Amino acid sequence: MSGIYIHIPFCRQACNYCDFHFSTSLQTKEALVKAIVAELEQRSDYLKDRRIGTIYFGGGTPSLLSEREGFMILEKIYKLYDVSRDAEITLECNPDDLSEEKLKELKRLEINRLSIGLQSFNEDELVWMNRAHTAKESEASVKRAQDRGFENITIDLIYGSKFSNLRSWKSTLDKAIDLDVKHISSYNLTIEEKTRLGHDFKQKKEAAIDDELSSEMFLEMIDRLGKSGFIHYEISNFGKEGFFSIHNSNYWRGTHYIGLGPSAHSFDGVSRQWNVANNNVYIKKVAEGNDYFEKETLTETERFNEYMLIALRTMWGIDLSYLRANFDAELVKHFLQGAERLTKEGNIAVKEHFYTLTEKGKLLADRIAGDLFV
């Protein structure tokens, strides 16, 4: 089954570390929702597999959508596609949006998975990040959602900032575990050039990330969450049995998906395309029926490199059988030569025909993938 991603590019305020496409002005929100509905209609033949297994509202902050706006989008999806009765429908949200009334709305929309952007339990760190919620709201929002009947909840955490140390990170992980959520996504802070943090770093107002400390916190997370029943199924993702992100897992396994809204990406197995990252331009071009995206057809080498990068990050790893069935013999030979060296170095483990990263290798995931590129 295929997947649908909807990018909602609005936020109440700009987080200092975020380089995703968003706007803090909500003036065009209604017009943009109408454009997304129109894009759905215009691209209704993009996916050859009409059966949809996952719908994902990302952003930005999709919890800023009104119930009516959410309904408009979902109504069009259900009209155009055969959506599985047990489809995973995820909505990213901020703690400060999850009031009792908002949770009731989300239930009526049949959202069955919440991705709550907690990021931190440290009040000073949340202020430094320019988050709109408090640490108290973080915990309260999760509990409210659970009381309202949302069982499938994932939370986001960030580590590696100047507020982080091993002791505070252990406390953060313990709080996350105590919340009894089924999934945790956790990312090492990165300094992106076009963000407030990137600007401050360039002006020497902020120090570089301590990579050694980040590595220690990453390993601590693997150990602590593993002992609490979480499965480390992707470099940044941990889920209890039966609660992995189906949408993201399908993406990592090469399932086709359509992305709607400004800056959203799509993949049909042969080509990728991405929408313009400008709200007003997107709205205008959709209304006019003009192209609002760029497209590239992937070469075999590009598909190979992408498979190396994505598959190695997962617990399933690189499948030699898949390689042999989908790529030229010379590319398979290239992989086996590289994998042999990486295995001797202790970075890759081999079981039957699957190649996965060792714990040591997980600290170097992107570099190892790069070593296997053609």
Helices and strands as residue ranges (DSSP letters): E 2-8, H 29-42, E 51-59, G 62-64, H 67-80, E 82-93, G 95-97, H 100-108, E 113-119, H 123-129, H 135-147, E 153-159, H 166-178, E 183-188, H 196-202, H 211-227, E 231-234, E 237-239, H 246-252, E 257-260, E 265-267, E 271-275, H 279-288, E 293-297, H 300-311, E 318-319, H 320-326, H 329-344, E 348-351, E 354-357, H 359-362, H 365-372
